[in-house]
């Protein structure tokens, strides 16, 4: 059994431009502080969480290992086919 670690880096949308002007948006906060350990060749499923989104939260997730996919709703799932350490970048609006 080989384990790998995913490091969660968070970023949020703070400013929205409107026809040449900008306004500060209410604070969006990612409430997921870390991801559970995933094991190579074992099914994985985890839902990211956040507060302060206007409407449904829309996620952008990159850097996942092969075999894992992410949805715009923040669900990470699949079966990882590689082991190692991966830096996963997450943003939400």
C-alpha positions in Angstrom: 0.0 0.0 0.0 1.5 3.4 -1.0 0.1 6.6 0.4 0.4 10.1 -0.9 -0.2 13.5 0.5 -2.2 16.3 -1.0 -1.4 19.8 0.2 -4.3 22.1 0.0 -3.6 25.7 -1.1 -6.5 28.1 -0.9 -7.3 31.3 -2.8 -10.6 33.2 -3.1 -12.1 35.8 -5.4 -12.1 39.1 -3.5 -12.7 41.7 -6.2 -15.2 41.7 -9.0 -14.9 44.2 -11.9 -18.0 45.9 -13.1 -17.6 48.0 -16.3 -14.3 49.7 -15.3 -15.1 49.9 -11.6 -14.4 47.3 -8.9 -16.2 46.3 -5.7 -15.0 44.2 -2.8 -17.1 41.0 -2.5 -18.1 39.5 0.8 -15.5 37.2 2.2 -15.5 33.7 0.8 -13.8 31.3 3.1 -12.7 27.7 2.3 -13.6 25.7 5.4 -11.8 22.6 4.3 -8.4 22.8 6.0 -6.9 19.5 4.7 -7.7 16.6 2.6 -7.9 13.0 3.8 -5.0 10.7 2.8 -5.6 8.9 -0.5 -4.2 5.4 -1.2 -3.0 4.4 -4.6 -5.5 2.0 -6.3 -8.2 2.6 -3.7 -11.4 4.6 -4.4 -11.4 8.2 -3.1 -14.2 10.6 -2.6 -14.1 14.0 -0.7 -16.3 17.1 -0.8 -14.6 20.5 -0.3 -16.5 23.1 1.7 -16.7 26.8 1.8 -18.9 29.6 3.2 -19.8 33.1 1.9 -20.4 32.1 -1.7 -23.0 34.1 -3.6 -25.2 31.3 -4.9 -23.7 27.9 -5.3 -19.9 27.8 -4.7 -18.0 27.2 -8.0 -14.6 25.5 -7.5 -11.5 25.4 -9.6 -9.1 22.6 -8.6 -5.8 21.7 -10.3 -2.8 19.6 -9.6 -4.6 16.3 -8.7 -2.8 13.1 -9.3 -3.8 10.9 -12.2 -6.9 9.0 -11.5 -8.6 11.8 -9.4 -11.0 14.3 -10.9 -12.7 17.3 -9.5 -16.1 18.9 -10.3 -17.2 22.5 -10.2 -19.1 21.6 -7.1 -15.9 20.8 -5.2 -16.2 17.0 -5.2 -12.9 15.2 -5.7 -13.2 11.5 -6.6 -11.7 8.6 -8.4 -9.0 6.1 -7.9 -5.5 7.4 -7.8 -3.1 5.5 -10.0 0.2 7.1 -8.8 1.8 7.7 -5.5 3.7 10.8 -4.3 3.2 14.3 -3.0 1.0 16.6 -5.0 0.4 20.3 -4.6 -3.3 20.9 -5.3 -4.4 24.4 -5.9 -8.0 25.3 -5.0 -10.1 28.4 -5.5 -13.7 29.1 -5.0 -16.2 31.9 -5.8 
